Structures are given as C-alpha cells and as structure tokens.
Amino acid sequence: MVGIDDGLSRVGIGLRFSNGREVRLKIIGMHCATCSLTVQKALLSVDGVLSASVSLASDEAVVIVDPARFDYAKALRQCRELVTIFTGKH
C-alpha cells in the first residue's frame, strides 16, 4: 500500500496536493472577514482550484491550483466582480 505522502508536493498550510501550484492574487477592497470569506468561496468555485486562503490583513489570496484545469481569467473575473460590490462602484 502506498502512503498518502508518496509523490505529493507540500504546500505551506500542511496540506498536500499532487500537481498543485501556488498562485497569489492581490485583492484590494475587502473591508471585513465576511469580504474575505466571500472571496474565498468565489475562488473555490473556479474549476481547478484545490485550495484557497484569503487574508484580509495582507489583501491577498493564496490559491493552490491544478494548472491543467485552472482558469486564471475566470478567477480574476470572480474577484473583480466582488471588489466592485465591496467598494460600491457598480
């Protein structure tokens, strides 16, 4: 039986994904914890996203993606739409 750690790459939060790549996105316009959770949920809905962590303090999202399936443009559109809502600039 092959162990769970065999052949998998490590990511910073202790989870492991095969073929995962880290992508960092700067998110400007978040004002509260609800904003960061909303961004996290939106990113997790994008095909190819394996993990997403959003920091209100650093205005940054760290996303682990499957590069073969990740749609970078869709992720940016999701975030841009939310920032528009957060800042009230419709």
Secondary structure as UniProt FT lines:
FT   TURN            4..7
FT   STRAND          9..10
FT   TURN            12..13
FT   STRAND          16..17
FT   TURN            18..19
FT   STRAND          21..26
FT   HELIX           33..44
FT   TURN            47..48
FT   STRAND          49..55
FT   TURN            56..59
FT   STRAND          60..65
FT   TURN            67..69
FT   HELIX           72..87
//
